[in-house]
């Protein structure tokens, strides 16, 4: 049960109050879009960027998303109810609504960031590498596969995470069938090669990471070179540093990839500082 729940048109509601119909297409088919924003000092971080990406996802799915001004107002209500003394994860959800037709269902949940995710900023990640099942160009050329859209149909991603954890890993990195590194189920890949930070280009069908883009913008301001390119997993293993970035977990260094130890970069603390994510010291 979410600590804070807010529903468009109703505002913040009691946690045990019913608001979602049993035939809602978000429940029946995963037919909808969502975003998750980090909440700091009672404010959703990069909310405008998250809502802009949500608009793009909704357009890809031909889904009528309500005006983002109303979504921002509802997010402010949820954050006020949550308070200012904790780091939170605000999930913004829009489904296609009831199966028989009707307006979209829009609601938000807000919970504290789990301690394990905060600890990963310090302790790093042991990642499995799993096949997504497609060659690298397929999703970019096949809009019906919804590459680059943040949609609710996450069953495959969650199954992959369960498999990774069952085999002793913390999370996973998707690879294409032809060997290219892509993204995590809920995170964006960044790696360092020499003096340059890289991430995967969007033409591979990945979801463009809001946190990764913000960090790259700060890195360029600090004089660190950034670029996008495709990378084979075999090459990635030899990188000078690898990180997975997300709005909730923040900037987590990868210490093991596909059972191979990964070089640890001195940039980890700097990247977390760029993103504004607190890193525990113990």
C-alpha positions in Angstrom: 0.0 0.0 0.0 1.4 3.4 -1.0 2.2 5.8 1.7 0.7 8.6 -0.3 -1.9 8.2 -3.1 -3.3 11.0 -5.2 -5.9 10.8 -7.9 -6.6 13.3 -10.6 -9.8 15.1 -9.9 -9.8 14.0 -6.2 -6.4 15.0 -4.8 -4.7 13.0 -2.0 -7.0 10.2 -0.8 -6.8 7.8 2.1 -4.4 4.9 1.3 -7.2 2.3 1.6 -9.7 4.2 -0.5 -10.8 2.5 -3.8 -10.1 4.4 -6.9 -9.2 1.9 -9.7 -12.0 0.0 -11.6 -11.5 -3.7 -12.0 -11.8 -3.4 -15.8 -9.2 -0.6 -16.1 -7.0 -1.4 -19.1 -3.9 -0.5 -17.1 -4.7 -3.6 -14.9 -6.1 -5.9 -17.6 -3.5 -5.2 -20.3 -0.8 -2.9 -18.9 -2.1 -0.3 -21.3 -0.8 3.0 -20.1 2.3 5.0 -19.4 4.1 6.1 -16.3 7.1 8.0 -14.9 9.0 7.9 -11.6 10.6 11.0 -10.2 12.9 11.4 -7.3 11.5 13.6 -4.5 13.9 15.7 -2.5 13.1 18.2 0.3 9.4 17.8 -0.7 9.9 18.6 -4.4 9.9 16.3 -7.4 13.3 16.4 -9.1 13.2 17.0 -12.9 9.4 16.9 -12.9 9.2 18.9 -16.1 11.5 16.6 -17.9 9.7 13.5 -16.7 6.3 14.9 -17.8 7.7 15.8 -21.2 8.9 12.2 -21.6 5.5 11.0 -20.4 3.9 13.1 -23.2 6.1 11.5 -25.8 5.3 8.0 -24.4 1.6 8.8 -24.5 1.8 10.0 -28.1 3.6 6.8 -29.1 0.7 4.8 -27.6 -2.0 7.1 -29.0 -3.1 7.8 -25.4 -4.8 11.0 -24.4 -2.7 12.3 -21.5 -4.3 15.1 -19.4 -2.7 18.5 -19.4 0.7 18.3 -17.7 -0.1 21.4 -15.6 -2.8 19.4 -13.8 -0.3 16.6 -13.4 2.2 18.9 -11.9 -0.4 20.3 -9.5 -1.3 16.8 -8.3 2.4 16.0 -7.9 2.7 19.0 -5.6 -0.2 17.8 -3.5 1.3 14.4 -3.1 4.7 15.8 -2.1 3.1 18.1 0.4 1.4 15.1 2.1 4.7 13.2 2.0 6.7 15.9 3.8 10.2 17.3 3.3 12.5 15.2 5.5 12.8 12.0 3.4 13.9 11.0 -0.1 10.9 9.7 -2.0 9.9 8.0 -5.3 6.9 9.6 -7.0 5.2 7.3 -9.5 2.9 9.1 -12.0 0.5 6.7 -13.8 -1.9 7.2 -16.7 -3.9 4.2 -18.0 -6.3 4.1 -21.0 -9.2 3.9 -18.5 -12.1 1.5 -18.3 -12.4 -1.3 -20.9 -15.8 -0.1 -22.1 -14.5 3.4 -22.8 -14.1 6.6 -20.8 -11.5 9.1 -19.7 -7.9 7.9 -18.8 -7.3 7.0 -15.2 -4.5 9.2 -13.7 -3.1 8.7 -10.2 0.2 9.0 -8.3 1.9 7.1 -5.5 4.7 8.3 -3.3 6.9 6.1 -1.1 10.3 6.4 0.6 13.2 5.3 -1.6 14.1 1.8 -0.3 17.3 1.6 1.7 18.7 -1.1 -0.6 18.5 1.3 -3.6 20.3 4.0 -1.6 23.0 1.6 -0.5 23.6 0.6 -4.2 25.0 4.1 -4.8 27.8 3.2 -2.4 28.1 -0.6 -2.8 27.6 -0.9 -6.5 25.8 -3.6 -8.5 26.5 -7.2 -9.7 24.7 -7.4 -13.1 23.6 -10.3 -15.2 23.6 -9.8 -18.9 20.4 -11.2 -20.5 19.2 -11.2 -24.1 16.2 -9.0 -25.0 15.5 -11.2 -27.9 15.8 -8.7 -30.7 18.7 -7.5 -33.0 19.8 -4.0 -32.1 18.0 -2.2 -34.9 14.6 -3.9 -34.6 12.9 -1.7 -31.9 14.0 1.5 -33.6 12.5 0.3 -36.9 9.3 -1.2 -35.3 7.2 1.4 -33.5 4.6 -1.2 -32.4 7.3 -2.7 -30.1 7.2 0.6 -28.2 10.9 0.9 -27.8 11.6 4.2 -26.1 8.2 4.5 -24.5 7.8 4.1 -20.8 4.7 1.9 -20.7 3.0 0.0 -17.9 3.5 -3.5 -19.5 6.6 -4.4 -17.4 5.9 -8.1 -16.9 8.9 -9.2 -19.0 11.2 -6.7 -17.3 10.1 -7.9 -13.8 10.5 -11.5 -14.8 14.0 -10.8 -15.9 14.8 -9.1 -12.7 13.5 -12.0 -10.7 15.7 -14.4 -12.8 18.7 -12.2 -12.2 18.2 -12.1 -8.5 17.5 -15.9 -8.3 21.0 -16.4 -9.9 22.7 -14.2 -7.4 22.7 -10.9 -9.2 21.4 -7.5 -8.1 19.9 -6.5 -11.5 20.6 -7.0 -15.2 21.7 -5.3 -18.4 19.8 -6.1 -21.5 21.8 -7.0 -24.6 20.6 -7.3 -28.2 20.7 -10.6 -30.0 23.7 -9.3 -31.9 25.6 -8.5 -28.8 25.1 -4.8 -28.2 24.6 -3.5 -24.7 21.2 -1.7 -24.3 19.8 -0.7 -20.9 18.5 -2.1 -17.6 14.8 -2.9 -17.0 14.5 0.3 -14.9 17.9 2.1 -15.6 20.1 3.7 -18.2 23.7 2.5 -19.0 26.6 4.9 -18.7 30.2 3.9 -19.2 33.6 5.6 -19.2 36.3 4.9 -21.8 39.4 7.1 -21.3 38.3 10.7 -20.7 34.8 10.3 -22.2 31.5 9.3 -20.7 29.2 7.4 -23.1 25.6 6.2 -23.2 23.6 4.2 -25.7 21.9 6.1 -28.6 18.1 6.2 -28.8 18.0 4.6 -32.3 18.5 1.3 -30.5 15.0 1.6 -29.0 16.2 2.3 -25.5 14.3 4.7 -23.2 16.2 7.9 -23.0 17.2 8.3 -19.4 16.1 11.6 -17.7 18.7 11.2 -14.9 21.5 10.2 -17.4 20.8 13.3 -19.6 20.9 15.6 -16.5 24.2 14.1 -15.4 25.7 14.3 -18.9 24.7 18.0 -19.1 26.5 18.7 -15.7 29.5 16.7 -16.9 29.9 18.8 -20.0 29.7 21.9 -17.9 32.5 20.5 -15.8 34.6 19.9 -18.9 34.1 16.1 -19.1 33.5 14.8 -22.7 30.3 12.9 -23.3 29.0 11.0 -26.4 26.5 8.4 -27.6 27.5 5.2 -29.3 26.7 1.6 -29.6 28.9 -0.8 -27.7 29.2 -4.6 -27.7 29.0 -6.2 -24.3 32.4 -7.8 -24.9 33.9 -4.3 -25.3 31.9 -2.9 -22.4 33.5 -5.3 -20.0 36.8 -3.6 -20.5 35.5 -0.1 -19.8 37.2 2.2 -17.3 33.9 2.4 -15.3 30.2 1.4 -15.7 27.2 2.9 -14.0 23.4 2.3 -14.1 21.4 5.4 -13.5 17.7 5.9 -12.6 15.5 8.4 -10.8 15.2 6.2 -7.7 18.5 4.3 -7.3 20.5 7.3 -8.6 24.0 6.6 -9.9 25.1 3.1 -9.1 28.5 1.8 -10.1 28.7 -1.7 -11.6 31.4 -3.8 -10.0 30.6 -7.1 -11.7 29.1 -7.7 -15.2 28.3 -11.1 -16.4 30.5 -12.6 -13.7 33.5 -10.4 -14.7 35.0 -7.8 -12.3 34.7 -4.2 -13.7 37.2 -1.4 -13.4 36.1 1.1 -10.8 36.3 4.8 -11.8 37.2 7.7 -9.5 34.2 9.5 -11.2 31.5 7.7 -9.2 31.3 10.3 -6.4 31.4 13.1 -9.0 28.5 11.7 -11.0 26.4 11.2 -7.9 27.2 14.8 -6.9 26.2 15.9 -10.4 22.9 14.1 -10.0 22.4 15.4 -6.4 22.0 11.9 -5.0 23.2 11.4 -1.5 25.6 8.5 -1.0 25.6 6.7 2.4 29.0 6.6 4.1 28.3 3.4 6.1 
